[in-house]
Amino acid sequence: MNHLLLETPAKVNLFLRIQGKRPDGYHELLTEMVMISLTDRLEVRKNTGSEGDSLSLSGRPVDGDLSDNLVLRAVRLFRSAVSSGRALEGDAPSSFHINLEKRIPVGAGLGGGSSNAAGTLWAINQLEGSPLSPGTLMELAGSLGSDVPFFLGTAHAVGSGRGERLHPLPPFPVRTILLWNPGITLQTAEVYRRLEAPLSNSLTDSETTHRINSLLSKDERQNDLEPVAVALHPVVGVAKKLLGSAGASETLMSGSGPSVFSFFSERAEAERARTTILERLGGWAGVFETLQSSPIRHRVSAENR
């Protein structure tokens, strides 16, 4: 097998609570995440010649240096990890060409880039004959970004620490979700830089478990990054109010924003709200569903070419 085609999903944060700012500069957080049916498409092909790694993009534009994209960083990290384990064997890992069709809004708090990186790690590990264990892949994912490990696990989980320590949860009920994005980006680092949070050490395991159970039992949908995002882009707050008045049962900003999502009991109701928000505020909107399992491991196709 030298070719894989798979879907890498977006996620939304059902709550995101900041526990404090750690001495290492990172924020200690607790966040409940669920994958949704909005996906990018990732095609990973093993090179047969002496070509180096390459990445081609289609769909939504992606800013920045292509060579520094999380997808290629994931390939390089994987190769380094495998090469160190094969040092005595002299068997270097393959190089890869990757086609990425971007459908998830970029810089939107939906984890699209992290999902792409996770899908890349999983795919090239498969194509190389699974030289790395799931645990090692998780460690590599965590070094790429706080959200990346989530996309290698279950479709519903709580993240703690920076978000990289995962606590799997039972499958989330399939619900209709309306997603709206204003067509602007918010840099995660900038949102956290503006956040005022008390100094705090990392939570112990027992403290983490207690706080997770408390948050889940209260079922409170709150994102502590939302006030910062609204201050930067007031349209986020306007969108929340508009969707609330359109019949949504819950409305929240996802991640560091600026995307806003709402749950609806009926798809037709969500479609009407989609039309309303696009007419009033513009941007982009779509109606999707929450997922009960990750599509990353359910590849679209595998071919020997």
C-alpha positions in Angstrom: 0.0 0.0 0.0 1.5 3.4 -1.0 -1.5 5.7 -1.1 -4.2 6.8 1.4 -7.1 9.2 1.2 -8.8 10.2 4.4 -11.0 12.9 5.9 -9.7 15.0 8.8 -12.5 16.6 10.9 -13.1 19.9 12.6 -13.9 20.1 16.3 -15.9 22.4 18.5 -15.3 23.2 22.2 -18.4 22.5 24.3 -16.6 24.3 27.2 -13.2 25.9 27.6 -12.3 26.9 31.1 -9.0 28.5 32.0 -7.6 27.4 35.3 -4.7 29.8 35.4 -1.3 30.7 33.8 1.5 28.4 34.6 5.1 29.4 35.3 6.1 28.0 31.9 4.0 30.5 30.2 1.2 28.1 29.1 -2.3 28.3 30.3 -3.7 25.4 32.3 -7.2 24.6 30.9 -10.0 22.2 30.8 -11.9 21.8 27.6 -14.6 19.4 26.3 -14.3 18.7 22.6 -16.3 16.9 20.0 -15.6 16.2 16.4 -18.0 17.4 13.7 -18.8 16.3 10.1 -17.0 19.3 8.5 -13.8 17.8 7.2 -10.7 18.5 5.1 -9.6 15.9 2.6 -6.0 14.5 2.9 -4.3 12.4 0.2 -1.0 10.9 1.2 1.2 9.2 -1.3 4.5 7.4 -0.7 7.2 8.5 -3.2 8.7 5.7 -5.2 11.8 7.7 -6.4 14.2 10.1 -4.7 11.8 13.0 -4.4 11.6 14.9 -1.2 8.5 15.6 0.8 6.0 17.9 -0.9 2.6 19.5 -0.2 0.0 20.8 -2.5 -3.0 22.8 -1.4 -6.5 23.4 -2.8 -9.7 24.8 -1.5 -9.4 27.5 1.2 -6.2 29.6 1.0 -3.6 29.0 3.8 -1.3 31.8 4.8 2.4 31.4 5.7 5.4 29.5 4.5 4.2 26.2 3.0 7.3 24.4 4.2 6.4 25.3 7.8 2.8 23.9 7.4 1.9 21.5 10.2 1.4 18.7 7.7 5.1 18.8 6.6 6.3 19.4 10.1 4.4 16.2 11.1 6.2 14.3 8.3 9.6 15.5 9.4 8.9 14.7 13.0 7.7 11.2 12.1 10.8 10.6 10.0 13.1 11.8 12.8 11.4 9.5 15.3 11.5 6.5 13.0 15.1 7.1 11.8 16.4 7.2 15.4 14.8 3.8 16.0 16.3 2.4 12.8 19.8 3.9 13.3 21.4 0.5 13.3 19.4 -0.9 10.4 20.1 1.8 7.9 16.5 1.7 6.6 15.4 5.3 6.1 11.7 6.1 6.0 10.1 7.0 2.7 9.3 10.5 1.5 5.8 11.6 0.8 3.7 13.8 -1.4 0.5 15.1 0.2 -2.5 16.8 -1.3 -4.6 18.8 1.1 -8.1 20.1 0.2 -9.0 22.7 2.8 -12.7 23.0 3.6 -12.4 23.9 7.3 -12.0 27.7 7.8 -8.4 28.6 8.7 -7.5 30.4 12.0 -11.1 29.8 13.2 -10.9 27.9 16.5 -12.0 24.6 14.8 -8.7 22.7 14.9 -8.3 22.2 11.1 -4.6 22.5 11.0 -4.2 20.2 14.1 -6.5 17.7 12.5 -4.5 17.7 9.3 -1.3 17.1 11.3 -2.9 14.2 13.2 -4.2 12.6 10.0 -0.8 12.9 8.4 0.9 11.2 11.3 -1.6 8.4 11.2 -1.5 7.9 7.5 2.3 7.8 7.1 2.6 5.4 10.0 0.2 3.1 8.2 2.0 3.5 4.9 5.3 2.7 6.6 4.0 -0.5 8.2 3.1 1.0 11.6 6.7 1.4 13.0 5.4 3.7 15.8 3.0 2.7 18.5 -0.2 4.7 19.2 1.4 6.0 22.3 4.4 7.3 20.5 2.2 8.9 17.8 0.4 10.7 20.6 3.6 12.0 22.0 4.7 13.3 18.6 1.2 14.9 18.2 1.5 16.7 21.5 4.9 18.2 20.4 3.2 19.6 17.3 0.3 21.4 19.1 -2.0 21.1 22.0 -5.0 20.1 19.9 -3.3 17.5 17.7 -3.5 14.5 20.1 -7.3 14.9 20.3 -7.7 14.0 16.6 -5.8 10.7 17.1 -8.2 9.7 19.8 -12.0 9.4 20.4 -14.4 11.9 18.9 -15.5 13.2 22.3 -13.0 13.9 25.1 -11.9 16.4 27.7 -8.4 17.9 27.3 -6.4 19.1 30.3 -3.0 20.7 30.8 -2.5 22.7 27.6 -5.3 20.6 26.1 -3.0 17.7 25.2 -3.8 15.4 28.1 -6.9 13.6 27.0 -9.7 12.1 29.1 -12.0 10.1 26.7 -15.8 10.4 27.1 -18.7 8.3 25.9 -19.8 9.1 22.3 -21.6 12.4 22.2 -25.2 12.2 20.9 -25.6 13.0 17.2 -26.9 16.6 17.1 -27.4 19.1 14.3 -24.9 21.9 14.5 -24.8 25.2 12.7 -21.4 26.7 12.3 -20.7 30.3 11.4 -17.4 32.0 10.6 -17.1 35.8 9.9 -14.3 35.3 7.3 -11.6 36.7 9.5 -8.9 34.9 11.5 -7.9 35.1 15.1 -4.4 34.0 16.1 -4.5 31.7 19.1 -1.4 33.2 20.6 -2.8 36.7 20.4 -6.0 35.7 22.2 -4.1 34.0 25.0 -1.7 37.0 25.2 -4.6 39.3 25.9 -6.2 37.0 28.4 -6.0 38.0 32.1 -5.6 34.8 34.2 -4.1 34.2 37.7 -0.8 32.5 38.1 -1.3 28.8 38.8 0.7 25.6 38.8 -0.4 22.5 36.8 -3.3 20.6 38.2 -2.6 17.3 39.9 -4.3 14.2 38.5 -6.8 14.2 41.4 -7.5 18.0 41.0 -8.0 17.5 37.2 -10.4 14.6 37.8 -12.4 16.5 40.4 -12.8 19.6 38.2 -13.7 17.7 35.1 -16.4 15.8 36.9 -17.7 19.1 38.4 -17.8 20.8 35.0 -19.5 17.8 33.3 -22.1 17.5 36.0 -23.0 21.2 35.8 -23.2 20.9 31.9 -22.3 24.6 31.7 -21.4 25.8 28.2 -18.8 28.5 28.7 -15.7 29.6 26.8 -13.4 31.8 28.9 -11.7 33.0 25.7 -14.9 34.5 24.4 -14.7 37.9 26.0 -11.2 38.5 24.5 -12.5 37.5 21.1 -15.5 39.7 21.3 -13.4 42.6 22.3 -11.2 42.1 19.2 -14.1 41.3 16.9 -17.5 42.4 18.3 -19.3 40.6 15.5 -18.7 37.4 17.4 -21.1 38.6 20.2 -23.6 39.9 17.6 -23.6 36.4 15.9 -24.3 34.7 19.2 -27.3 36.9 20.0 -28.6 36.5 16.5 -28.4 32.7 16.6 -30.0 32.6 20.0 -33.0 34.5 18.8 -33.2 32.1 15.8 -34.1 29.2 18.0 -30.7 27.7 18.9 -30.7 25.7 22.1 -27.1 26.5 22.8 -24.7 29.0 21.2 -21.0 29.3 21.9 -17.7 30.4 20.4 -15.3 27.5 19.5 -11.7 27.5 20.8 -10.0 30.8 20.4 -12.5 31.9 17.9 -13.9 33.5 15.9 -16.2 30.7 14.8 -19.6 30.4 16.5 -21.7 27.3 16.7 -25.3 26.5 17.7 -27.2 23.3 18.3 -30.7 22.9 16.8 -33.3 20.2 17.3 -34.2 20.1 13.6 -32.0 20.5 10.5 -34.6 22.6 8.7 -34.5 25.1 11.6 -30.7 25.2 11.4 -30.9 25.8 7.6 -33.2 28.8 8.2 -30.9 30.2 10.8 -28.0 29.7 8.4 -29.8 31.8 5.8 -30.6 34.5 8.3 -27.1 34.9 9.6 -25.6 35.0 6.2 -28.1 37.7 5.1 -27.4 39.7 8.3 -23.7 39.3 8.9 -22.2 37.6 5.8 -19.2 35.4 6.3 -19.6 31.6 5.9 -22.0 29.1 7.5 -22.8 25.5 7.2 -25.0 22.8 8.8 -23.3 19.7 10.1 -23.6 16.9 12.7 -21.5 15.9 15.7 -19.6 12.7 15.2 -19.5 9.6 17.4 -16.2 8.3 16.0 -13.2 9.8 14.3 -13.2 9.6 10.5 -9.4 9.7 10.4 -9.0 5.9 10.9 -11.9 5.2 8.4 -9.9 6.0 5.3 -11.8 6.8 2.1 -9.6 4.6 0.0 -6.3 2.8 -0.1 -4.7 1.9 -3.4 -1.4 0.3 -4.6 -0.1 2.6 -7.3 
